[in-house]
Amino acid sequence: MTETGRIRLKISSGIRKRFKKMIYILPGAAGSVIIFCLGALLILSPGKIRQYTDINGEIIKNSMAEKIFTEINGVKMGMIIKSKDISNPLLLFVHGGPGMPEYFLTEDYTTGLEEYFTVVWWDQRGAGLSYSSNMDKNTLTVEQYIDDTIAVTNYLRERFGQDKIYLMAHSWGTYFGIQAVQKAPRIYKAYIAIAQVTDQDESEELAYQYMLDYFTKAGDNAAVDKLKGNSYPSIGYNKIRDDFMHRSGIGTTHDMNSVIKGIFLTSLKNKEYTLTEKINLWRGKLLLNKNPQLKMNDDLRDKVTALEVPTYFFSGKYDYTVNCQMSEGYLKRLKAPVKGFYLFENSAHSPMFEEPEKVAQIIESDILSNSSEHAQEGVSKVMK
């Protein structure tokens, strides 16, 4: 064998030995990383609700902060209740999705709602704290969600001794929330919609065109090609929708450009959930998000034409997840004793998280006094 051949053989042999050594080391290293991550998650998941305390660390008198589970229409449901003063009026928050509870987002986005209300962050049937692997899937219908909303409302009215409560719904929650208010108006003081749904198919078509225009102007040819290859409606569009909406600033918040960082990782770091509850949050999302029984088939502009309570719509200027101009047009047609539309010019889909100070001003000036003094007119012109 030549000298060159011997050298090559030695090098080859050395590489094989190092490769074999890596094969033995890597599983151990991977296992260590997994154990470390699980340990970190457990540390971040005590599941204890933060109390409201004064400068001395004492719990504020008449405040409330609790996680509860109670049976509603035959199903154990979870909710988190927060209040600086339990004598304040009740507000039931009906989250979006389907299957996407939103309390965990208050880790990064404080709302300040507990300054004015006793806020009930209810996790809907099959979602988050209300998830169960034994859930009867036949009960996952829009009509059931309407009845659940009314049943939760009555539970809260009885528990807190309040005749009527405020209902604040967001996105998917507005689809059945407004129908609950229509069905049982006597138990609600007012209806507050954030990103009110109208005809979601039409809204999605407008969102698709917006994203196509956005990425065309940005010169992102790869994104344009991907959108053109996965036009709405299609399975391909459903797969890329959330990512592309957030990248174009029309998703959960105007400045949230990543679902993984902005939502998934935020859900993992919230210390008020146990690790099991965090896992169930995403199990519920998978169960409900693509459930055909929860599809928003109806055009609410035709189905709900009048409400008997004061009605307020909040919309972000950059919201194409639920088209803000369609929401505005709907409120103009909707009959209600008091109504007001409020545009949030620095928000996308979640004004209560993006511009909480403005929400607080509207609550103080209009909602608590059953007026619409600061509602906006001609919003469509402002947006052009």
N, C-alpha and C positions, 0 to 999 in steps of 0.2 A: 504494500500500500504506500502511496506517495505521502510525503509530509503534509501536503495540502489536504489530502483525504483524511489523514489522522486528525488534523485540526478541525475539519468539518464534523467528523464523528464526535469529537469531544464537545464541540459547541452544541450539536444536535442532542447529545446525551444530557448535557447540562440543562438545556431548555426543557427536555422531557421531565427531568427530575423536579425542576421548579414548577412545571405545570401540574405534576402530580401533587406536589406540596400545596399548591393553591387549591386543588380540588378538595383536599382534606380541610384546609383552613376556611374556605368560603362558607360552607354550611354553618360552621360555628359562628363566623362573623355575622352572617345573615340572622341566625337565631338570636345573637346578642342584640342586634339592632331591633328586631321584633320585640324582644323582651323589654328593651329600653323604652320603645315607643308605647307599649302597653302600660308600662309602669308610669310613664309621664301622663298618659291618658287617665289612669286611675287617680293620680294626684290631682289632676284637673277636673275630676268628676265626683266630688263629695256628695253632690245632690242636695246640699243644704241651701235653703232660700235666704238671701241676704235681707236682714232687717233694716228698718230705718232707725238710725241712732243719732243722738245729739253729740256735741263736741266732747262729752265725757264718756261716750261709748254706751250710754243708756238708751234702751229702746224708747222711741218717741211715743208719748201717751196718745192713745186713740189711733195709732198707725197700725197697719196690717201688712204682713208679707207671708204668704203661705202657699203651699202646693197641696191641693186636695184631690181626692178621687171620690166620685159619687156616681150612683147608678142613674142614668138618664135613658128613658125609653128602653129599658132592659139591657143596657150596655154600660160597663164601667168606663167613665170618662174622667180625664184629668184636666185640671185648670190651675193656673197660677193667679193669685189675687194680690194686688199691690195697691196700697193707699197711704197717703200721708195723714189722712183723717177719714175714718170710716163713716162719719156723718155726712160726707160728701155724696152727691148722687152717684148711682151705679152706671158704669159704662161697660157693656159687653163688646169685646173685640172679636170679630169674626174673620179669621185669617184667610189668606189666599191659598193657591195651589192649583188643583186639588192636592191635599195632603202636605201642605207646607206651613206648619206653625211658625210664628214669627217672634215669639218672645225672646228667643236666644239672640236675636239681632240687637236687642237693647244692650248687649255687652259692648257693642261698638257705637250704637246709635241710640242715645237716650231720647225719649219722647216728651217727658215732663207731664204726661197725662195724669199721673198719680197726684199731681198738685191740685187738680180740679175734680177728680173723680176717684171712686173706688173702682179700679180697672180690673176686669176679669179677662185674662188671656186664656180662652177656652180652646182646647185641642179637639177638633171635630172627630166624629166617628171614624175610627181606623187610622187616625193621624197622631204622631208624636206620643204624648202621654196617654192617649186613648187607643193606641195600637194594641191589637191582640192577634196572635197567629190563629186563633179560633174564631175570628170574626166571620159572621154569616155574610157572605158576599152579596147575597140577594137583597140585603138591607142597604146596600151602598147605592142609594138613588137620590136624585135631587129632592123628591117629595119627602123622603126620610130626613134629609138635612134641614129642610124647612121646618118639619115637625120637631126635630132636635133643637133647633134654635129657639123655638117657642117654649119648649120644655125646660131648657137651660134658663131662659128668662124667668119663667115661673118659679123655678127652684131658687134663683137669686132674689126675686121679689119677696118670697116667703122667708128666706133666711135673714135678709137684711131689713125686712119690714118696710120696703119701699113699693109704692103702688105702681110706679112706672119707672123704666130705665131708659138710658140712651143706648142705641145700637150703632156701633161703628164697624163697617165692613170694608174689606180691602180686596180688590181684584176678583178672583173666583168667589170670594165670600160675598161680594155684592150681588152675584147672580141669584143666589137663593136667599140672601139676607133681605133684599128689597121685597122678595115675595113673602117672607115671614112677616114683615111689617105690614104689607098689604093684607095678609090673612088675619093678623091679630093687632090692629092699630091701637087698641085701648091700653095695651101694656107697654107702649113706648112713648117716651117724651119727644124724641126726635130721631131721625135717621141720618147718619153721617156716612157718606160713601167716599172712599178713596179709590180712584180709578174705577169708576162705575162702568160695568159691562153693559153693552147694548146688543149688537150683533157681532159676536166674536169672529165669525168667519170673515165678515167684511173688514173688521179691524186687522186681522192677520194679513189680508191681501194688501192693505195700506202699509203695514209694517214691512212686508217683503219688498215692496217698491221703494220704501224709504231706505232700507239697507242696501239695495242695489244701487240707488243714487249716491248714497253716502260713500260706499267703497269705490264707486266709479270716480267720484270727485277726489278721493284720497289717493287714487292711482294704484290701488291694491288689486291688481289684475287677478291674482290667485283667488282672492275672496269673491270677486265678481264671477269668475268662472265656476266656482263652487256653488254660488247661489243660482246661477243660470242652469247648472246641472241638477239642482235640487229645488225647483220652483214650488211655490205653495199652490195647492196642497199636495204633499207627498210624504212618504215615510222618511226620505232623505232630508227634507226640510225640517221635520220634527226633530231629527237627530242633531242638526246644526243650529237650530233656532236660538236656544238660550245663549250659546257661546257668541253667536254673531250679534245678537241684540246687545249683550253687554259690551262687546268690542266697539259697537257703534254708539254707545251712550244712551240707549233707550231701554235698558233692562231695569233691574231692581232699583238701582240708583244711577244717577247720571255719571258719577265718577267711579262706579264699580265696573272694572273692565275684565274681571275674572270671577266666574261662578265658584271655582275651587277655592280661591283665596277669600273672596268676599262672603260666601255663604257656607260652604262645607267646612273650612277650617275654623270659621267663627263658631259654628255649631259645636265643634269639638272642644273649644277652649272655654265655653261657658260653664262655670263651676256649679251652677244651680241644678244641673242635671247629673244623674248617675250615668255611668258608662252604658248600662243597659238601656236607659232612656235615650241616650244619644244614638245608639244603634237602632232603636225602634223608630226614631225620627226619620231615618232614611229607609227603614223597612216600610213604614207607612207611606212614604213618598212613592216608593216603587209600586205599592199596592194600589194607590189611588190615582196617580198622575195620568195614567193612560187608560183608566177604567171607562169603557164606553157608556156605562150607565150614568156617569157624571159629566158627560159632554154637554157643553152649553149650546144646545140646539136652537132654542127659541130666541127670537128677536124681542128683547124686553120692551122696546119702544112700542110694540103692539100688545104685549102681554100685560104689562103693568103701566097703565096710563094715568093713574091717580093714586095719591097717598093721603091719608087723613092726618098726618103729623108733619111738623116742620122738617124740611128736607134740605140737606147741604151736600154739594158735590165738591170734592177736592181733586184737582188734576195737575200733574206735572207737565210743564211745557214740552218736555222731551219724551213724554210717555207715548210709545207706540206699542208697548206690551198690551195695553188697553187704550185705544186711541182717544186722546183727550178732546179733540174737536167733536168726535161722535158723542162723548159724554156730555159736553156742553149743549149740543143740539138736542139731546134727549131731555135734559132738564128744562129747556125752553118749552117743550111739548108737554111735559109732565105737570099734572095739576096737583097742587099742594097748598095748604093754608099759608105757609111761609116757605120760601125756597131761595137758595143762594148758590152761585157758582164761584169758585175761588181758584184762580190760576197761580201755580207756583213756578216762577220763572227760572229757578235754579234746580228744578227737580225733574226726575223721570217718573218712575212707577211708584215711588214711596215717599210722598211729601211729608208724612208724619215722622219719618226718619231723617229726611234730607233738610227740611226747613221747620224744625219743631217750634222755633220762636214765633214764626208766622201762624202756625197752627194754634199756639197758645193765645195769640192776639185775637184770632177769630173766635175761639172758644169764649174768651172773656167778653168780647164786644157784641157777638151775635148769638152764638148757640145757647149760652146760659140764659139769655134774655129773650129767646124765641124771636129774634129779629134777623134781618139780612142787610143791615145798614152798610156793611163794608163789602157786600157782594159786588162782583165785577160785571160790567156790560160790555158787549162787543169784543169779547175775548179773541174771537177768530181774527179780528183786525190786528190786535196787538201781536199775534203770533206770526204774522206775515212779514 
